[in-house]
């Protein structure tokens, strides 16, 4: 979970975001996308390891519903 990361995790966290960008590119999400990390119970985390969701392919709203 994000509250457990430490300074030595900076490189791998950066690689995680680079992987998200590459995934968005492979999926053809040139018009935009959202990268989400659900963290903790109130953040709706259901799988308790760090991962990202790449969401796109349609117009996303704010605030998310």
N, CA, C and O atoms as CSV, one atom per row, in Angstrom:
chain,resi,resn,atom,element,x,y,z
A,1,UNK,N,N,0.843,-1.172,0.000
A,1,UNK,CA,C,0.000,0.000,0.000
A,1,UNK,C,C,0.891,1.238,0.000
A,1,UNK,O,O,2.038,1.187,0.445
A,2,UNK,N,N,0.374,2.316,-0.486
A,2,UNK,CA,C,1.205,3.513,-0.653
A,2,UNK,C,C,1.826,4.008,0.640
A,2,UNK,O,O,2.945,4.521,0.623
A,3,UNK,N,N,1.134,3.869,1.755
A,3,UNK,CA,C,1.714,4.353,3.007
A,3,UNK,C,C,2.916,3.516,3.440
A,3,UNK,O,O,3.631,3.894,4.369
A,4,UNK,N,N,3.143,2.386,2.776
A,4,UNK,CA,C,4.268,1.527,3.117
A,4,UNK,C,C,5.498,1.763,2.245
A,4,UNK,O,O,6.540,1.152,2.486
A,5,UNK,N,N,5.405,2.631,1.239
A,5,UNK,CA,C,6.560,2.851,0.369
A,5,UNK,C,C,7.639,3.631,1.106
A,5,UNK,O,O,7.366,4.400,2.027
A,6,UNK,N,N,8.864,3.408,0.671
A,6,UNK,CA,C,10.017,4.071,1.261
A,6,UNK,C,C,10.853,4.692,0.154
A,6,UNK,O,O,10.605,4.453,-1.028
A,7,UNK,N,N,11.835,5.482,0.536
A,7,UNK,CA,C,12.667,6.176,-0.448
A,7,UNK,C,C,13.256,5.224,-1.483
A,7,UNK,O,O,13.352,5.582,-2.657
A,8,UNK,N,N,13.648,4.034,-1.079
A,8,UNK,CA,C,14.269,3.099,-2.019
A,8,UNK,C,C,13.271,2.551,-3.045
A,8,UNK,O,O,13.675,1.867,-3.986
A,9,UNK,N,N,11.991,2.835,-2.882
A,9,UNK,CA,C,10.969,2.380,-3.830
A,9,UNK,C,C,10.758,3.348,-4.996
A,9,UNK,O,O,9.964,3.064,-5.893
A,10,UNK,N,N,11.454,4.484,-4.995
A,10,UNK,CA,C,11.238,5.502,-6.028
A,10,UNK,C,C,11.417,4.953,-7.437
A,10,UNK,O,O,10.605,5.247,-8.315
A,11,UNK,N,N,12.448,4.172,-7.670
A,11,UNK,CA,C,12.718,3.661,-9.013
A,11,UNK,C,C,11.601,2.751,-9.491
A,11,UNK,O,O,11.124,2.904,-10.615
A,12,UNK,N,N,11.181,1.819,-8.673
A,12,UNK,CA,C,10.136,0.884,-9.101
A,12,UNK,C,C,8.796,1.589,-9.271
A,12,UNK,O,O,8.016,1.225,-10.151
A,13,UNK,N,N,8.517,2.592,-8.442
A,13,UNK,CA,C,7.270,3.345,-8.607
A,13,UNK,C,C,7.287,4.138,-9.908
A,13,UNK,O,O,6.263,4.245,-10.584
A,14,UNK,N,N,8.431,4.687,-10.258
A,14,UNK,CA,C,8.567,5.371,-11.543
A,14,UNK,C,C,8.354,4.412,-12.701
A,14,UNK,O,O,7.700,4.756,-13.686
A,15,UNK,N,N,8.904,3.208,-12.586
A,15,UNK,CA,C,8.721,2.195,-13.631
A,15,UNK,C,C,7.257,1.796,-13.763
A,15,UNK,O,O,6.790,1.496,-14.862
A,16,UNK,N,N,6.537,1.792,-12.656
A,16,UNK,CA,C,5.111,1.464,-12.688
A,16,UNK,C,C,4.347,2.493,-13.522
A,16,UNK,O,O,3.468,2.127,-14.302
A,17,UNK,N,N,4.675,3.775,-13.363
A,17,UNK,CA,C,4.010,4.816,-14.152
A,17,UNK,C,C,4.426,4.766,-15.618
A,17,UNK,O,O,3.607,5.020,-16.500
A,18,UNK,N,N,5.685,4.443,-15.886
A,18,UNK,CA,C,6.122,4.279,-17.275
A,18,UNK,C,C,5.368,3.116,-17.917
A,18,UNK,O,O,4.955,3.211,-19.072
A,19,UNK,N,N,5.188,2.029,-17.186
A,19,UNK,CA,C,4.426,0.888,-17.705
A,19,UNK,C,C,2.978,1.275,-17.980
A,19,UNK,O,O,2.395,0.824,-18.966
A,20,UNK,N,N,2.394,2.105,-17.122
A,20,UNK,CA,C,1.019,2.566,-17.344
A,20,UNK,C,C,0.938,3.381,-18.628
A,20,UNK,O,O,0.002,3.208,-19.409
A,21,UNK,N,N,1.904,4.268,-18.858
A,21,UNK,CA,C,1.916,5.083,-20.077
A,21,UNK,C,C,2.085,4.211,-21.319
A,21,UNK,O,O,1.425,4.444,-22.331
A,22,UNK,N,N,2.957,3.216,-21.251
A,22,UNK,CA,C,3.149,2.307,-22.388
A,22,UNK,C,C,1.883,1.500,-22.659
A,22,UNK,O,O,1.526,1.267,-23.814
A,23,UNK,N,N,1.214,1.080,-21.605
A,23,UNK,CA,C,-0.036,0.338,-21.763
A,23,UNK,C,C,-1.084,1.207,-22.435
A,23,UNK,O,O,-1.780,0.749,-23.341
A,24,UNK,N,N,-1.204,2.451,-22.005
A,24,UNK,CA,C,-2.166,3.372,-22.617
A,24,UNK,C,C,-1.856,3.561,-24.097
A,24,UNK,O,O,-2.768,3.602,-24.923
A,25,UNK,N,N,-0.586,3.674,-24.432
A,25,UNK,CA,C,-0.193,3.831,-25.827
A,25,UNK,C,C,-0.567,2.595,-26.644
A,25,UNK,O,O,-1.105,2.714,-27.744
A,26,UNK,N,N,-0.282,1.415,-26.107
A,26,UNK,CA,C,-0.623,0.166,-26.804
A,26,UNK,C,C,-2.125,0.015,-26.990
A,26,UNK,O,O,-2.579,-0.589,-27.961
A,27,UNK,N,N,-2.896,0.566,-26.056
A,27,UNK,CA,C,-4.358,0.489,-26.142
A,27,UNK,C,C,-4.945,1.586,-27.031
A,27,UNK,O,O,-6.156,1.631,-27.248
A,28,UNK,N,N,-4.091,2.466,-27.541
A,28,UNK,CA,C,-4.554,3.522,-28.431
A,28,UNK,C,C,-5.326,4.625,-27.734
A,28,UNK,O,O,-6.272,5.171,-28.302
A,29,UNK,N,N,-4.940,4.961,-26.521
A,29,UNK,CA,C,-5.660,5.966,-25.735
A,29,UNK,C,C,-5.047,7.358,-25.916
A,29,UNK,O,O,-4.788,8.055,-24.935
A,30,UNK,N,N,-4.813,7.765,-27.182
A,30,UNK,CA,C,-4.170,9.051,-27.452
A,30,UNK,C,C,-4.978,10.237,-26.974
A,30,UNK,O,O,-4.407,11.285,-26.674
A,31,UNK,N,N,-6.295,10.101,-26.896
A,31,UNK,CA,C,-7.148,11.221,-26.492
A,31,UNK,C,C,-7.151,11.456,-24.990
A,31,UNK,O,O,-7.739,12.427,-24.514
A,32,UNK,N,N,-6.506,10.586,-24.250
A,32,UNK,CA,C,-6.413,10.756,-22.802
A,32,UNK,C,C,-6.835,9.514,-22.047
A,32,UNK,O,O,-7.535,8.648,-22.573
A,33,UNK,N,N,-6.402,9.450,-20.827
A,33,UNK,CA,C,-6.706,8.313,-19.961
A,33,UNK,C,C,-6.477,8.732,-18.522
A,33,UNK,O,O,-5.910,9.790,-18.248
A,34,UNK,N,N,-6.923,7.892,-17.618
A,34,UNK,CA,C,-6.759,8.145,-16.190
A,34,UNK,C,C,-5.982,6.972,-15.596
A,34,UNK,O,O,-6.230,5.814,-15.932
A,35,UNK,N,N,-5.040,7.286,-14.711
A,35,UNK,CA,C,-4.291,6.270,-13.973
A,35,UNK,C,C,-4.757,6.343,-12.527
A,35,UNK,O,O,-4.700,7.402,-11.902
A,36,UNK,N,N,-5.219,5.210,-11.997
A,36,UNK,CA,C,-5.795,5.181,-10.653
A,36,UNK,C,C,-5.075,4.143,-9.803
A,36,UNK,O,O,-4.784,3.037,-10.257
A,37,UNK,N,N,-4.798,4.521,-8.569
A,37,UNK,CA,C,-4.315,3.584,-7.557
A,37,UNK,C,C,-5.312,3.632,-6.411
A,37,UNK,O,O,-5.427,4.652,-5.731
A,38,UNK,N,N,-6.030,2.545,-6.192
A,38,UNK,CA,C,-6.926,2.455,-5.041
A,38,UNK,C,C,-6.079,2.071,-3.833
A,38,UNK,O,O,-5.313,1.109,-3.892
A,39,UNK,N,N,-6.212,2.811,-2.744
A,39,UNK,CA,C,-5.354,2.585,-1.590
A,39,UNK,C,C,-6.175,2.525,-0.305
A,39,UNK,O,O,-6.814,3.502,0.084
A,40,UNK,N,N,-6.147,1.375,0.339
A,40,UNK,CA,C,-6.831,1.208,1.617
A,40,UNK,C,C,-8.326,0.975,1.486
A,40,UNK,O,O,-8.901,1.086,0.404
A,41,UNK,N,N,-8.933,0.651,2.606
A,41,UNK,CA,C,-10.358,0.318,2.653
A,41,UNK,C,C,-11.228,1.449,2.100
A,41,UNK,O,O,-12.108,1.200,1.276
A,42,UNK,N,N,-10.997,2.663,2.535
A,42,UNK,CA,C,-11.829,3.779,2.085
A,42,UNK,C,C,-11.495,4.204,0.659
A,42,UNK,O,O,-12.258,4.945,0.041
A,43,UNK,N,N,-10.373,3.746,0.135
A,43,UNK,CA,C,-10.014,3.987,-1.256
A,43,UNK,C,C,-10.498,2.876,-2.174
A,43,UNK,O,O,-10.157,2.840,-3.356
A,44,UNK,N,N,-11.297,1.968,-1.617
A,44,UNK,CA,C,-11.886,0.839,-2.364
A,44,UNK,C,C,-10.849,-0.155,-2.861
A,44,UNK,O,O,-11.063,-0.809,-3.882
A,45,UNK,N,N,-9.729,-0.278,-2.156
A,45,UNK,CA,C,-8.739,-1.276,-2.537
A,45,UNK,C,C,-9.290,-2.650,-2.209
A,45,UNK,O,O,-9.718,-2.898,-1.082
A,46,UNK,N,N,-9.281,-3.549,-3.196
A,46,UNK,CA,C,-9.797,-4.898,-2.967
A,46,UNK,C,C,-8.713,-5.952,-3.138
A,46,UNK,O,O,-8.861,-7.075,-2.656
A,47,UNK,N,N,-7.624,-5.605,-3.819
A,47,UNK,CA,C,-6.482,-6.498,-3.984
A,47,UNK,C,C,-5.314,-5.814,-3.282
A,47,UNK,O,O,-4.898,-4.729,-3.687
A,48,UNK,N,N,-4.789,-6.434,-2.245
A,48,UNK,CA,C,-3.829,-5.755,-1.378
A,48,UNK,C,C,-2.380,-5.958,-1.809
A,48,UNK,O,O,-1.554,-6.502,-1.076
A,49,UNK,N,N,-2.108,-5.501,-3.020
A,49,UNK,CA,C,-0.753,-5.245,-3.497
A,49,UNK,C,C,-0.861,-4.022,-4.396
A,49,UNK,O,O,-1.938,-3.721,-4.909
A,50,UNK,N,N,0.231,-3.326,-4.587
A,50,UNK,CA,C,0.202,-2.084,-5.354
A,50,UNK,C,C,0.094,-2.385,-6.841
A,50,UNK,O,O,0.912,-3.121,-7.392
A,51,UNK,N,N,-0.903,-1.823,-7.479
A,51,UNK,CA,C,-1.079,-1.916,-8.925
A,51,UNK,C,C,-1.847,-0.689,-9.384
A,51,UNK,O,O,-2.449,0.014,-8.573
A,52,UNK,N,N,-1.825,-0.431,-10.689
A,52,UNK,CA,C,-2.532,0.725,-11.229
A,52,UNK,C,C,-3.613,0.259,-12.190
A,52,UNK,O,O,-3.530,-0.819,-12.780
A,53,UNK,N,N,-4.618,1.093,-12.329
A,53,UNK,CA,C,-5.669,0.895,-13.321
A,53,UNK,C,C,-5.486,1.981,-14.371
A,53,UNK,O,O,-5.366,3.158,-14.031
A,54,UNK,N,N,-5.464,1.597,-15.645
A,54,UNK,CA,C,-5.411,2.548,-16.753
A,54,UNK,C,C,-6.802,2.552,-17.374
A,54,UNK,O,O,-7.252,1.543,-17.919
A,55,UNK,N,N,-7.476,3.694,-17.288
A,55,UNK,CA,C,-8.861,3.785,-17.757
A,55,UNK,C,C,-8.955,4.831,-18.853
A,55,UNK,O,O,-8.422,5.933,-18.718
A,56,UNK,N,N,-9.626,4.490,-19.925
A,56,UNK,CA,C,-9.798,5.428,-21.026
A,56,UNK,C,C,-10.694,4.832,-22.090
A,56,UNK,O,O,-11.425,3.872,-21.844
A,57,UNK,N,N,-10.627,5.410,-23.267
A,57,UNK,CA,C,-11.439,4.932,-24.373
A,57,UNK,C,C,-12.789,5.614,-24.468
A,57,UNK,O,O,-13.594,5.290,-25.341
A,58,UNK,N,N,-13.038,6.556,-23.574
A,58,UNK,CA,C,-14.280,7.328,-23.587
A,58,UNK,C,C,-14.022,8.613,-22.809
A,58,UNK,O,O,-13.000,8.741,-22.135
A,59,UNK,N,N,-14.938,9.550,-22.904
A,59,UNK,CA,C,-14.813,10.789,-22.133
A,59,UNK,C,C,-15.051,10.484,-20.659
A,59,UNK,O,O,-16.123,10.007,-20.285
A,60,UNK,N,N,-14.068,10.753,-19.835
A,60,UNK,CA,C,-14.189,10.546,-18.397
A,60,UNK,C,C,-14.632,11.849,-17.750
A,60,UNK,O,O,-14.236,12.930,-18.188
A,61,UNK,N,N,-15.436,11.753,-16.727
A,61,UNK,CA,C,-15.920,12.940,-16.036
A,61,UNK,C,C,-15.178,13.185,-14.734
A,61,UNK,O,O,-14.427,12.336,-14.253
A,62,UNK,N,N,-15.407,14.368,-14.177
A,62,UNK,CA,C,-14.853,14.703,-12.860
A,62,UNK,C,C,-15.884,15.483,-12.079
A,62,UNK,O,O,-16.441,16.436,-12.625
A,63,UNK,N,N,-16.165,15.153,-10.872
A,63,UNK,CA,C,-15.561,14.043,-10.145
A,63,UNK,C,C,-16.050,12.707,-10.691
A,63,UNK,O,O,-17.134,12.624,-11.269
A,64,UNK,N,N,-15.239,11.656,-10.504
A,64,UNK,CA,C,-15.656,10.343,-10.991
A,64,UNK,C,C,-16.922,9.891,-10.274
A,64,UNK,O,O,-17.130,10.199,-9.100
A,65,UNK,N,N,-17.754,9.166,-10.986
A,65,UNK,CA,C,-19.003,8.675,-10.384
A,65,UNK,C,C,-18.989,7.178,-10.258
A,65,UNK,O,O,-19.956,6.590,-9.774
